[in-house]
Amino acid sequence: MPVLASRARKFDPEAAFDLIARHKVRNAFLPPTALKLMRQVRDPRRFGYAMRSIGSGGETLGADMLDWSRETFGFAVNEFYGQTEANLLVANNADLFPVRPGSMGRAVPGHRVAVVSPEGEPLPAGEAGLIAVARPDPVMMLEYWRQPQETAAKFAGDWLLTGDTGACDADGYFWFQGRDDDIISSGSYRIGPGDIEDCIIRHPAVLMVAVVGVPDPVRTEVVKAFVLPRPGVEPSAALAAEIQAFVRDRLAAYQYPREVEFVTGLPMTATGKIRRKDLREMEMAKKREGRAR
């Protein structure tokens, strides 16, 4: 089976459609960031591609992106979940079972995946906790090389703790909330950024978004959204207020972003994941600078 690779200075969504069409690519893995940029291409069918499947992972796609993929490619993108320490554990497969927008799918056959407490106790359906996989497992690491303490900290009994938070419903669908260190502690609430980002990106003026918690003297943290507007959209205080109202009307009151900042780019990993940690550190530096003045 031939595999296509292409060297590029940066990701160009039109060039991606052209590459797929010219080389008759049928199956591809495209991170959510790439798909969100490809969604901005006008009339993509003019490229004449004929794809069979697309896999994605790293960030939640959400209902809006799934609808776009059906309209653009004729099928829903299948989301996968795993990590370096324990590969492909959870997946969607639209040919085998219905895709629930926002869910990353069910446990892949052969793996025992659950949502557990920090002590490794499986939690009831719908209750948020740590996503974990039981050992032994054929795709699980044996250890961190020459780091026994870090290896021990990764496990609670026979459960490998992924470090991601989420929930599993009564039908076995897993719902990703975020990295444990991405969870926002605001007042008495623990807030995952995924639902808020999924909501904001449905706003017609938004191309991409990242949500983090920033320090607050009253609530410990408040929700802040870093918004990359679509081309041609002018950032303004009025647009920020509109985005806040957009979230408030669709999610719980405590989830709306109390701060909105417009940006020209978002920090990304090499695999297209948003580096929320960089945004949090940037905000901390701003706070320290403000106090110094």
Backbone as CSV, one residue per row, in Angstrom:
resi,resn,N_x,N_y,N_z,CA_x,CA_y,CA_z,C_x,C_y,C_z
1,MET,0.859,-1.198,0.000,0.000,0.000,0.000,0.889,1.239,0.000
2,PRO,0.872,2.040,-1.048,1.728,3.237,-1.072,1.269,4.273,-0.050
3,VAL,2.231,4.973,0.532,1.964,6.050,1.487,2.528,7.339,0.910
4,LEU,1.728,8.385,0.895,2.127,9.656,0.305,2.597,10.620,1.394
5,ALA,3.750,11.224,1.180,4.247,12.271,2.071,4.593,13.488,1.230
6,SER,4.457,14.666,1.837,4.759,15.899,1.118,5.402,16.899,2.066
7,ARG,6.524,17.470,1.661,7.193,18.475,2.482,6.617,19.858,2.149
8,ALA,6.232,20.584,3.180,5.676,21.925,2.959,6.155,22.859,4.061
9,ARG,6.364,24.120,3.722,6.806,25.090,4.732,5.723,25.301,5.786
10,LYS,4.472,25.322,5.356,3.342,25.402,6.285,2.139,24.766,5.614
11,PHE,1.130,24.465,6.415,-0.041,23.791,5.862,-0.859,24.762,5.024
12,ASP,-1.092,24.379,3.762,-1.891,25.170,2.828,-3.124,24.337,2.475
13,PRO,-4.330,24.741,2.897,-5.510,23.896,2.674,-5.838,23.661,1.201
14,GLU,-5.626,24.680,0.347,-5.887,24.469,-1.084,-4.883,23.481,-1.663
15,ALA,-3.619,23.601,-1.250,-2.603,22.671,-1.729,-2.905,21.256,-1.252
16,ALA,-3.491,21.123,-0.060,-3.847,19.797,0.455,-4.920,19.151,-0.414
17,PHE,-5.966,19.910,-0.754,-7.006,19.376,-1.643,-6.409,18.985,-2.999
18,ASP,-5.514,19.822,-3.528,-4.892,19.550,-4.822,-4.033,18.296,-4.759
19,LEU,-3.270,18.147,-3.686,-2.411,16.975,-3.511,-3.237,15.696,-3.441
20,ILE,-4.322,15.735,-2.676,-5.208,14.582,-2.536,-5.790,14.179,-3.894
21,ALA,-6.197,15.180,-4.671,-6.799,14.896,-5.976,-5.765,14.384,-6.984
22,ARG,-4.606,15.057,-7.065,-3.591,14.690,-8.069,-3.057,13.282,-7.860
23,HIS,-2.897,12.882,-6.604,-2.313,11.570,-6.322,-3.372,10.519,-5.990
24,LYS,-4.640,10.898,-6.201,-5.755,9.961,-6.008,-5.733,9.327,-4.609
25,VAL,-5.495,10.153,-3.620,-5.485,9.678,-2.233,-6.896,9.254,-1.848
26,ARG,-6.994,8.062,-1.262,-8.306,7.539,-0.867,-8.518,7.600,0.640
27,ASN,-7.449,7.436,1.402,-7.548,7.389,2.860,-6.480,8.301,3.454
28,ALA,-6.864,9.081,4.453,-5.918,10.040,5.025,-6.151,10.206,6.515
29,PHE,-5.076,10.552,7.208,-5.188,11.021,8.589,-4.935,12.519,8.562
30,LEU,-5.907,13.303,9.027,-5.790,14.762,9.045,-6.177,15.266,10.426
31,PRO,-5.271,15.965,11.128,-5.627,16.485,12.451,-6.739,17.519,12.352
32,PRO,-7.472,17.732,13.439,-8.582,18.693,13.415,-8.180,20.080,12.931
33,THR,-6.976,20.531,13.283,-6.522,21.850,12.830,-6.518,21.924,11.309
34,ALA,-5.991,20.882,10.656,-5.952,20.860,9.193,-7.355,20.876,8.611
35,LEU,-8.254,20.070,9.183,-9.623,20.018,8.675,-10.332,21.365,8.830
36,LYS,-10.090,22.044,9.945,-10.730,23.346,10.165,-10.235,24.380,9.160
37,LEU,-8.957,24.284,8.774,-8.441,25.187,7.752,-8.981,24.807,6.375
38,MET,-9.119,23.511,6.102,-9.648,23.067,4.811,-11.106,23.469,4.643
39,ARG,-11.813,23.614,5.753,-13.226,24.015,5.680,-13.394,25.405,5.071
40,GLN,-12.323,26.226,5.103,-12.421,27.592,4.578,-12.258,27.668,3.060
41,VAL,-11.868,26.553,2.429,-11.625,26.557,0.979,-12.950,26.640,0.231
42,ARG,-13.007,27.556,-0.713,-14.237,27.748,-1.503,-14.403,26.613,-2.512
43,ASP,-15.585,26.023,-2.551,-15.955,25.000,-3.526,-14.862,23.936,-3.667
44,PRO,-14.564,23.179,-2.637,-13.464,22.201,-2.721,-13.689,21.102,-3.743
45,ARG,-14.947,20.828,-4.106,-15.207,19.750,-5.055,-14.613,20.030,-6.441
46,ARG,-14.240,21.263,-6.697,-13.627,21.594,-7.995,-12.288,20.876,-8.187
47,PHE,-11.692,20.383,-7.102,-10.408,19.685,-7.224,-10.578,18.269,-7.757
48,GLY,-11.779,17.709,-7.649,-12.038,16.398,-8.227,-11.494,15.226,-7.435
49,TYR,-11.414,15.335,-6.125,-10.945,14.231,-5.287,-12.053,13.176,-5.143
50,ALA,-11.655,11.979,-4.716,-12.626,10.900,-4.469,-12.099,10.069,-3.297
51,MET,-12.367,10.531,-2.092,-11.818,9.887,-0.906,-12.768,8.825,-0.351
52,ARG,-12.205,7.880,0.405,-12.984,6.814,1.010,-13.107,6.985,2.523
53,SER,-12.041,7.468,3.170,-12.081,7.615,4.626,-11.072,8.650,5.094
54,ILE,-11.394,9.284,6.232,-10.478,10.200,6.908,-10.520,9.890,8.397
55,GLY,-9.347,9.722,8.981,-9.230,9.585,10.428,-8.671,10.872,11.008
56,SER,-9.022,11.145,12.255,-8.534,12.358,12.906,-8.394,12.101,14.392
57,GLY,-7.605,12.914,15.062,-7.432,12.763,16.502,-6.594,13.892,17.062
58,GLY,-6.582,13.994,18.370,-5.797,15.032,19.035,-6.643,16.124,19.633
59,GLU,-7.722,16.485,18.990,-8.681,17.462,19.484,-10.075,17.001,19.044
60,THR,-11.102,17.380,19.797,-12.471,17.014,19.440,-12.924,17.791,18.204
61,LEU,-13.584,17.095,17.281,-14.072,17.751,16.066,-15.390,18.487,16.304
62,GLY,-16.353,17.832,16.932,-17.640,18.474,17.172,-18.605,18.298,16.010
63,ALA,-19.875,18.582,16.278,-20.952,18.338,15.318,-20.789,19.152,14.043
64,ASP,-20.355,20.404,14.175,-20.236,21.287,13.020,-19.245,20.719,12.000
65,MET,-18.089,20.236,12.477,-17.082,19.679,11.576,-17.532,18.348,10.974
66,LEU,-18.268,17.557,11.737,-18.774,16.295,11.189,-19.770,16.559,10.071
67,ASP,-20.640,17.551,10.247,-21.587,17.915,9.187,-20.840,18.375,7.941
68,TRP,-19.788,19.181,8.149,-19.005,19.668,7.006,-18.333,18.508,6.265
69,SER,-17.800,17.539,7.011,-17.108,16.423,6.355,-18.091,15.583,5.528
70,ARG,-19.305,15.392,6.028,-20.303,14.642,5.253,-20.640,15.378,3.961
71,GLU,-20.789,16.690,4.075,-21.128,17.493,2.898,-19.972,17.540,1.900
72,THR,-18.728,17.604,2.394,-17.559,17.797,1.538,-17.035,16.498,0.953
73,PHE,-17.000,15.436,1.771,-16.393,14.175,1.340,-17.406,13.053,1.133
74,GLY,-18.613,13.229,1.664,-19.623,12.188,1.527,-19.620,11.179,2.658
75,PHE,-18.855,11.436,3.713,-18.813,10.537,4.881,-18.369,11.344,6.100
76,ALA,-18.602,10.767,7.273,-18.168,11.405,8.512,-16.717,11.027,8.804
77,VAL,-15.947,11.998,9.261,-14.585,11.719,9.716,-14.660,10.836,10.965
78,ASN,-13.811,9.819,11.028,-13.747,8.947,12.195,-12.652,9.430,13.144
79,GLU,-13.051,9.764,14.369,-12.075,10.227,15.356,-11.462,9.043,16.091
80,PHE,-10.165,9.153,16.390,-9.431,8.132,17.140,-8.912,8.753,18.432
81,TYR,-8.612,7.894,19.404,-8.002,8.369,20.643,-6.952,7.371,21.122
82,GLY,-5.811,7.898,21.505,-4.747,7.099,22.088,-3.612,8.029,22.458
83,GLN,-2.510,7.491,22.916,-1.346,8.307,23.227,-0.096,7.455,23.041
84,THR,1.062,8.078,23.132,2.305,7.354,22.894,2.426,6.145,23.812
85,GLU,2.025,6.314,25.085,2.167,5.233,26.061,1.190,4.083,25.820
86,ALA,0.084,4.361,25.165,-0.926,3.328,24.887,-1.688,3.767,23.637
87,ASN,-1.333,3.174,22.518,-1.854,3.656,21.237,-3.313,3.265,21.034
88,LEU,-3.896,3.769,19.946,-5.280,3.562,19.517,-6.154,2.717,20.449
89,LEU,-6.857,3.386,21.341,-7.675,2.723,22.359,-9.172,2.886,22.127
90,VAL,-9.560,4.046,21.619,-10.977,4.392,21.439,-11.134,4.946,20.031
91,ALA,-12.233,4.624,19.376,-12.421,5.110,18.005,-13.893,5.152,17.631
92,ASN,-14.195,6.004,16.674,-15.478,5.987,15.986,-15.327,5.190,14.695
93,ASN,-16.399,4.551,14.275,-16.438,3.885,12.974,-17.873,3.981,12.471
94,ALA,-18.108,4.959,11.611,-19.471,5.250,11.167,-20.102,4.092,10.393
95,ASP,-19.277,3.172,9.867,-19.824,2.016,9.150,-20.366,0.953,10.104
96,LEU,-19.906,0.972,11.359,-20.276,-0.076,12.307,-21.293,0.370,13.347
97,PHE,-21.249,1.644,13.741,-22.195,2.138,14.745,-22.358,3.642,14.585
98,PRO,-23.478,4.199,15.057,-23.724,5.632,14.869,-22.671,6.481,15.573
99,VAL,-22.243,7.543,14.896,-21.327,8.507,15.505,-22.145,9.507,16.305
100,ARG,-21.765,9.709,17.552,-22.415,10.722,18.382,-21.521,11.954,18.400
101,PRO,-21.985,13.052,17.798,-21.142,14.243,17.707,-20.568,14.646,19.060
102,GLY,-19.252,14.877,19.083,-18.574,15.261,20.316,-17.952,14.093,21.043
103,SER,-18.408,12.852,20.727,-17.830,11.669,21.352,-16.671,11.162,20.507
104,MET,-15.632,10.622,21.179,-14.506,10.067,20.430,-14.713,8.589,20.126
105,GLY,-15.899,8.043,20.473,-16.247,6.701,20.069,-16.233,5.703,21.218
106,ARG,-16.070,4.439,20.866,-16.088,3.347,21.839,-14.703,2.714,21.934
107,ALA,-14.503,1.916,22.981,-13.233,1.201,23.123,-13.023,0.282,21.925
108,VAL,-11.830,0.310,21.361,-11.493,-0.584,20.259,-11.472,-2.022,20.794
109,PRO,-12.074,-2.989,20.075,-12.076,-4.371,20.555,-10.674,-4.849,20.928
110,GLY,-10.591,-5.534,22.070,-9.307,-6.027,22.545,-8.696,-5.173,23.639
111,HIS,-9.320,-4.004,23.922,-8.795,-3.109,24.958,-9.875,-2.870,26.016
112,ARG,-9.472,-2.871,27.282,-10.402,-2.583,28.370,-10.150,-1.152,28.818
113,VAL,-11.020,-0.248,28.405,-10.890,1.183,28.693,-12.015,1.590,29.633
114,ALA,-11.700,2.444,30.583,-12.705,2.884,31.551,-12.374,4.294,32.020
115,VAL,-13.335,4.892,32.709,-13.112,6.167,33.394,-12.997,5.844,34.876
116,VAL,-11.883,6.236,35.485,-11.594,5.832,36.862,-11.261,7.057,37.721
117,SER,-11.253,6.829,39.037,-10.805,7.847,39.984,-9.276,7.872,39.992
118,PRO,-8.646,8.893,40.614,-7.176,8.905,40.701,-6.610,7.669,41.388
119,GLU,-7.427,7.002,42.204,-6.982,5.785,42.904,-7.194,4.519,42.069
120,GLY,-7.792,4.663,40.873,-7.990,3.523,39.993,-9.300,2.787,40.179
121,GLU,-10.297,3.453,40.792,-11.613,2.838,40.976,-12.516,3.215,39.796
122,PRO,-13.058,2.236,39.054,-13.973,2.559,37.942,-15.166,3.372,38.433
123,LEU,-15.547,4.390,37.661,-16.626,5.295,38.039,-17.917,4.940,37.298
124,PRO,-19.075,5.324,37.842,-20.357,5.036,37.181,-20.482,5.761,35.844
125,ALA,-21.356,5.250,34.995,-21.603,5.857,33.683,-21.987,7.326,33.852
126,GLY,-21.380,8.182,33.035,-21.692,9.604,33.048,-20.870,10.426,34.000
127,GLU,-20.157,9.783,34.930,-19.370,10.539,35.917,-17.983,10.827,35.354
128,ALA,-17.530,12.068,35.497,-16.238,12.474,34.946,-15.091,11.959,35.808
129,GLY,-14.001,11.583,35.161,-12.816,11.111,35.855,-11.668,10.997,34.883
130,LEU,-10.727,10.112,35.173,-9.548,9.925,34.336,-9.773,8.752,33.372
131,ILE,-9.471,8.973,32.096,-9.552,7.897,31.110,-8.363,6.972,31.342
132,ALA,-8.637,5.662,31.430,-7.590,4.699,31.756,-7.774,3.422,30.951
133,VAL,-6.683,2.662,30.808,-6.727,1.381,30.112,-6.049,0.336,30.990
134,ALA,-6.629,-0.862,31.037,-6.128,-1.917,31.911,-4.968,-2.672,31.263
135,ARG,-3.973,-3.027,32.082,-2.890,-3.886,31.600,-3.175,-5.333,32.012
136,PRO,-2.597,-6.286,31.269,-1.723,-6.115,30.101,-2.510,-5.730,28.855
137,ASP,-1.836,-5.041,27.942,-2.466,-4.605,26.702,-1.396,-4.578,25.619
138,PRO,-1.692,-5.084,24.423,-0.652,-5.199,23.388,-0.102,-3.881,22.870
139,VAL,-0.821,-2.754,23.052,-0.309,-1.474,22.555,0.194,-0.579,23.693
140,MET,0.304,-1.125,24.889,0.716,-0.344,26.056,2.226,-0.444,26.269
141,MET,2.829,0.658,26.702,4.249,0.651,27.025,4.515,-0.296,28.207
142,LEU,5.758,-0.768,28.302,6.177,-1.538,29.468,6.644,-0.611,30.589
143,GLU,7.361,0.438,30.195,7.888,1.386,31.179,8.435,2.611,30.463
144,TYR,8.633,3.694,31.226,9.441,4.807,30.749,10.907,4.404,30.917
145,TRP,11.692,4.575,29.887,13.071,4.102,29.887,13.873,4.691,31.046
146,ARG,14.274,3.796,31.958,15.114,4.147,33.101,14.503,5.237,33.986
147,GLN,13.177,5.240,34.071,12.473,6.208,34.935,11.421,5.460,35.761
148,PRO,11.852,4.666,36.723,10.902,3.844,37.482,9.863,4.659,38.265
149,GLN,10.244,5.810,38.786,9.285,6.617,39.548,8.182,7.158,38.645
150,GLU,8.574,7.640,37.463,7.574,8.151,36.512,6.672,7.027,36.020
151,THR,7.251,5.833,35.844,6.448,4.684,35.426,5.411,4.341,36.489
152,ALA,5.847,4.291,37.767,4.927,3.967,38.862,3.812,4.993,38.969
153,ALA,4.138,6.282,38.738,3.136,7.352,38.848,2.102,7.282,37.731
154,LYS,2.439,6.598,36.647,1.531,6.504,35.494,0.420,5.486,35.745
155,PHE,0.595,4.617,36.730,-0.366,3.542,36.973,-1.068,3.697,38.322
156,ALA,-2.329,3.275,38.369,-3.068,3.108,39.622,-3.524,1.653,39.621
157,GLY,-2.809,0.798,40.346,-3.068,-0.635,40.244,-2.720,-1.106,38.841
158,ASP,-3.656,-1.788,38.195,-3.429,-2.255,36.825,-3.991,-1.297,35.774
159,TRP,-4.383,-0.111,36.188,-4.895,0.873,35.242,-3.780,1.858,34.860
160,LEU,-3.526,1.992,33.562,-2.657,3.051,33.078,-3.496,4.310,32.960
161,LEU,-3.103,5.365,33.673,-3.841,6.631,33.657,-3.323,7.490,32.521
162,THR,-4.201,7.819,31.582,-3.762,8.576,30.406,-3.434,10.026,30.734
163,GLY,-3.982,10.547,31.849,-3.809,11.967,32.145,-4.873,12.830,31.494
164,ASP,-5.814,12.185,30.775,-6.922,12.898,30.154,-8.193,12.680,30.975
165,THR,-9.014,13.684,31.052,-10.283,13.558,31.759,-11.416,13.382,30.766
166,GLY,-12.454,12.665,31.200,-13.601,12.433,30.335,-14.665,11.647,31.066
167,ALA,-15.649,11.203,30.325,-16.738,10.398,30.886,-17.120,9.339,29.864
168,CYS,-17.744,8.276,30.351,-18.234,7.213,29.473,-19.721,7.027,29.748
169,ASP,-20.550,7.096,28.710,-21.984,6.985,28.935,-22.416,5.515,29.036
170,ALA,-23.681,5.303,29.258,-24.205,3.948,29.480,-24.073,3.059,28.247
171,ASP,-23.896,3.645,27.069,-23.759,2.867,25.837,-22.300,2.636,25.444
172,GLY,-21.373,3.076,26.306,-19.959,2.819,26.038,-19.260,3.877,25.205
173,TYR,-19.908,5.008,24.941,-19.266,6.102,24.201,-18.442,6.954,25.182
174,PHE,-17.222,7.274,24.783,-16.337,8.107,25.609,-16.399,9.558,25.155
175,TRP,-16.402,10.456,26.153,-16.510,11.890,25.904,-15.304,12.583,26.531
176,PHE,-14.435,13.088,25.678,-13.191,13.716,26.112,-13.475,15.109,26.675
177,GLN,-12.867,15.420,27.818,-12.992,16.762,28.394,-11.718,17.575,28.214
178,GLY,-10.565,16.952,28.385,-9.307,17.669,28.227,-8.209,16.993,29.018
179,ARG,-6.982,17.479,28.822,-5.901,17.031,29.671,-6.227,17.432,31.100
180,ASP,-5.785,16.620,32.045,-6.071,16.915,33.448,-5.591,18.316,33.813
181,ASP,-4.446,18.739,33.225,-3.939,20.078,33.538,-4.610,21.170,32.706
182,ASP,-5.494,20.781,31.764,-6.265,21.781,31.005,-7.592,22.122,31.681
183,ILE,-8.008,21.316,32.674,-9.283,21.556,33.341,-9.232,22.883,34.091
184,ILE,-10.297,23.665,33.930,-10.386,24.998,34.520,-11.158,24.916,35.829
185,SER,-10.556,25.409,36.894,-11.205,25.420,38.208,-11.727,26.828,38.475
186,SER,-13.044,26.995,38.320,-13.650,28.321,38.450,-14.775,28.264,39.475
187,GLY,-14.565,28.948,40.608,-15.541,28.871,41.682,-15.621,27.431,42.165
188,SER,-16.820,26.857,42.168,-16.999,25.463,42.583,-17.079,24.521,41.392
189,TYR,-16.784,25.037,40.178,-16.936,24.232,38.967,-15.587,23.787,38.421
190,ARG,-15.564,22.555,37.868,-14.431,22.068,37.081,-14.898,22.011,35.624
191,ILE,-14.256,22.800,34.784,-14.747,23.037,33.429,-13.741,22.520,32.407
192,GLY,-14.202,21.662,31.504,-13.363,21.200,30.407,-13.438,22.175,29.241
193,PRO,-12.326,22.435,28.555,-12.343,23.410,27.453,-13.043,22.915,26.189
194,GLY,-13.175,21.589,26.020,-13.662,21.037,24.758,-15.049,21.504,24.356
195,ASP,-16.018,21.439,25.275,-17.393,21.839,24.949,-17.465,23.315,24.571
196,ILE,-16.674,24.142,25.269,-16.712,25.584,24.996,-16.100,25.868,23.632
197,GLU,-14.977,25.217,23.317,-14.352,25.411,22.011,-15.277,24.937,20.895
198,ASP,-15.938,23.803,21.110,-16.860,23.268,20.110,-17.999,24.249,19.856
199,CYS,-18.458,24.917,20.903,-19.539,25.895,20.761,-19.057,27.140,20.018
200,ILE,-17.910,27.683,20.438,-17.418,28.939,19.842,-17.120,28.775,18.362
201,ILE,-16.579,27.613,17.969,-16.183,27.454,16.565,-17.398,27.392,15.639
202,ARG,-18.591,27.196,16.210,-19.805,27.247,15.378,-20.189,28.671,15.011
203,HIS,-19.610,29.649,15.712,-19.923,31.042,15.381,-19.357,31.362,13.997
204,PRO,-20.122,31.985,13.130,-19.677,32.200,11.742,-18.430,33.051,11.585
205,ALA,-18.043,33.808,12.626,-16.866,34.670,12.510,-15.577,33.983,12.949
206,VAL,-15.687,32.748,13.461,-14.538,32.095,14.102,-13.932,31.020,13.209
207,LEU,-12.610,31.103,13.021,-11.881,30.079,12.279,-11.351,29.007,13.228
208,MET,-10.658,29.439,14.300,-10.125,28.518,15.300,-10.207,29.178,16.667
209,VAL,-10.159,28.344,17.712,-10.277,28.874,19.071,-9.574,27.943,20.051
210,ALA,-9.027,28.531,21.104,-8.474,27.768,22.221,-8.989,28.390,23.512
211,VAL,-9.404,27.545,24.438,-9.962,28.004,25.712,-9.063,27.521,26.854
212,VAL,-8.728,28.430,27.758,-7.911,28.081,28.924,-8.479,28.783,30.156
213,GLY,-7.983,28.380,31.316,-8.302,29.086,32.545,-7.199,30.079,32.868
214,VAL,-7.573,31.290,33.244,-6.579,32.304,33.618,-6.836,32.722,35.066
215,PRO,-5.787,33.117,35.793,-5.930,33.428,37.220,-6.965,34.523,37.493
216,ASP,-7.712,34.319,38.571,-8.712,35.296,38.994,-8.745,35.319,40.520
217,PRO,-8.700,36.509,41.141,-8.637,36.579,42.606,-9.892,36.078,43.309
218,VAL,-11.026,36.096,42.627,-12.295,35.700,43.249,-12.610,34.232,42.969
219,ARG,-12.513,33.818,41.696,-12.950,32.476,41.286,-11.804,31.477,41.127
220,THR,-10.584,31.845,41.498,-9.380,31.050,41.260,-8.964,31.138,39.797
221,GLU,-9.885,30.764,38.893,-9.655,30.923,37.459,-10.951,31.352,36.794
222,VAL,-10.821,32.028,35.649,-11.986,32.293,34.797,-11.674,31.769,33.395
223,VAL,-12.729,31.524,32.642,-12.588,31.005,31.282,-12.177,32.133,30.340
224,LYS,-11.114,31.898,29.578,-10.694,32.867,28.554,-10.598,32.162,27.213
225,ALA,-11.107,32.807,26.171,-11.070,32.252,24.818,-10.114,33.065,23.950
226,PHE,-9.181,32.380,23.316,-8.308,32.997,22.316,-8.892,32.650,20.950
227,VAL,-9.333,33.663,20.235,-10.096,33.455,19.003,-9.303,33.922,17.787
228,LEU,-9.159,33.020,16.813,-8.593,33.369,15.506,-9.762,33.584,14.552
229,PRO,-10.024,34.845,14.141,-11.188,35.099,13.282,-10.983,34.568,11.864
230,ARG,-12.085,34.359,11.182,-12.009,33.968,9.781,-11.446,35.124,8.955
231,PRO,-10.835,34.820,7.801,-10.316,35.888,6.938,-11.408,36.903,6.602
232,GLY,-11.049,38.172,6.692,-11.992,39.244,6.384,-12.820,39.709,7.556
233,VAL,-12.746,39.008,8.693,-13.509,39.407,9.884,-12.653,40.336,10.726
234,GLU,-13.208,41.483,11.082,-12.487,42.484,11.870,-12.769,42.283,13.359
235,PRO,-11.737,42.016,14.160,-11.956,41.867,15.608,-12.470,43.169,16.221
236,SER,-13.338,43.061,17.207,-13.882,44.232,17.882,-14.455,43.827,19.226
237,ALA,-14.672,44.811,20.077,-15.302,44.554,21.370,-16.723,44.035,21.168
238,ALA,-17.396,44.532,20.141,-18.764,44.088,19.862,-18.775,42.610,19.466
239,LEU,-17.784,42.187,18.665,-17.715,40.779,18.259,-17.404,39.897,19.473
240,ALA,-16.534,40.372,20.351,-16.222,39.606,21.562,-17.482,39.400,22.401
241,ALA,-18.269,40.462,22.562,-19.510,40.360,23.332,-20.505,39.420,22.651
242,GLU,-20.517,39.441,21.325,-21.411,38.557,20.568,-21.036,37.091,20.777
243,ILE,-19.724,36.805,20.789,-19.253,35.435,21.019,-19.599,34.986,22.436
244,GLN,-19.437,35.879,23.406,-19.803,35.547,24.788,-21.288,35.207,24.896
245,ALA,-22.135,36.012,24.259,-23.574,35.764,24.288,-23.921,34.464,23.554
246,PHE,-23.180,34.180,22.486,-23.393,32.966,21.698,-23.193,31.731,22.581
247,VAL,-22.142,31.757,23.413,-21.868,30.635,24.317,-22.890,30.595,25.442
248,ARG,-23.203,31.755,26.009,-24.125,31.821,27.150,-25.498,31.277,26.782
249,ASP,-25.897,31.472,25.528,-27.217,31.012,25.077,-27.250,29.496,24.835
250,ARG,-26.077,28.862,24.699,-26.033,27.453,24.309,-25.473,26.517,25.376
251,LEU,-24.693,27.072,26.304,-24.110,26.263,27.368,-24.520,26.813,28.729
252,ALA,-24.040,26.166,29.778,-24.331,26.648,31.130,-23.698,28.024,31.360
253,ALA,-24.301,28.807,32.212,-23.842,30.183,32.446,-22.388,30.234,32.896
254,TYR,-21.946,29.250,33.691,-20.580,29.289,34.209,-19.529,28.947,33.143
255,GLN,-19.979,28.477,31.961,-19.033,28.070,30.921,-18.670,29.197,29.948
256,TYR,-19.405,30.280,29.942,-19.121,31.296,28.925,-17.784,31.981,29.228
257,PRO,-17.039,32.390,28.198,-15.734,33.017,28.427,-15.884,34.455,28.946
258,ARG,-15.387,34.686,30.140,-15.433,36.042,30.693,-14.430,36.958,30.012
259,GLU,-13.439,36.354,29.353,-12.468,37.128,28.580,-12.355,36.534,27.185
260,VAL,-12.291,37.401,26.180,-12.086,36.977,24.793,-10.942,37.810,24.221
261,GLU,-9.951,37.144,23.687,-8.825,37.846,23.050,-8.687,37.358,21.618
262,PHE,-8.617,38.286,20.677,-8.438,37.921,19.274,-6.947,37.804,18.965
263,VAL,-6.573,36.752,18.233,-5.168,36.482,17.929,-4.999,36.259,16.429
264,THR,-3.746,36.329,15.991,-3.443,36.084,14.569,-2.930,34.672,14.343
265,GLY,-2.741,33.918,15.426,-2.301,32.532,15.333,-2.359,31.876,16.701
266,LEU,-2.326,30.548,16.727,-2.357,29.793,17.978,-1.151,28.864,18.028
267,PRO,-0.537,28.691,19.204,0.614,27.787,19.296,0.195,26.338,19.082
268,MET,0.934,25.640,18.218,0.587,24.269,17.846,1.766,23.323,18.056
269,THR,1.447,22.062,18.329,2.467,21.027,18.315,2.726,20.632,16.860
270,ALA,3.740,19.798,16.666,4.061,19.339,15.313,2.926,18.519,14.707
271,THR,2.084,17.924,15.561,0.982,17.096,15.062,-0.341,17.853,14.996
272,GLY,-0.296,19.180,15.176,-1.497,19.980,14.983,-2.377,20.139,16.199
273,LYS,-1.876,19.820,17.397,-2.648,20.046,18.612,-2.365,21.456,19.136
274,ILE,-3.386,22.081,19.682,-3.208,23.402,20.275,-2.457,23.261,21.596
275,ARG,-1.438,24.092,21.784,-0.639,24.069,23.010,-1.253,25.036,24.025
276,ARG,-2.260,24.560,24.746,-2.919,25.414,25.742,-1.951,25.835,26.844
277,LYS,-0.995,24.958,27.134,-0.005,25.265,28.166,0.727,26.563,27.838
278,ASP,1.078,26.767,26.562,1.770,27.998,26.158,0.896,29.222,26.410
279,LEU,-0.409,29.088,26.140,-1.323,30.207,26.358,-1.448,30.522,27.849
280,ARG,-1.518,29.480,28.675,-1.593,29.710,30.126,-0.329,30.401,30.637
281,GLU,0.824,29.934,30.156,2.080,30.541,30.590,2.182,31.991,30.140
282,MET,1.674,32.293,28.952,1.664,33.666,28.458,0.808,34.559,29.352
283,GLU,-0.347,34.025,29.777,-1.226,34.791,30.666,-0.582,35.001,32.036
284,MET,0.090,33.985,32.548,0.777,34.122,33.828,1.856,35.194,33.752
285,ALA,2.584,35.215,32.624,3.630,36.228,32.439,3.030,37.630,32.401
286,LYS,1.858,37.770,31.755,1.173,39.069,31.716,0.798,39.528,33.120
287,LYS,0.267,38.592,33.924,-0.150,38.919,35.286,1.050,39.369,36.130
288,ARG,2.171,38.632,35.994,3.371,38.987,36.761,3.889,40.351,36.341
289,GLU,3.869,40.621,35.041,4.322,41.911,34.534,3.441,43.043,35.046
290,GLY,2.121,42.769,35.087,1.183,43.783,35.579,1.411,44.108,37.039
291,ARG,1.678,43.064,37.861,1.928,43.299,39.282,3.225,44.055,39.499
292,ALA,4.242,43.758,38.629,5.544,44.422,38.765,5.433,45.929,38.525
293,ARG,4.493,46.299,37.672,4.290,47.718,37.386,3.545,48.414,38.526
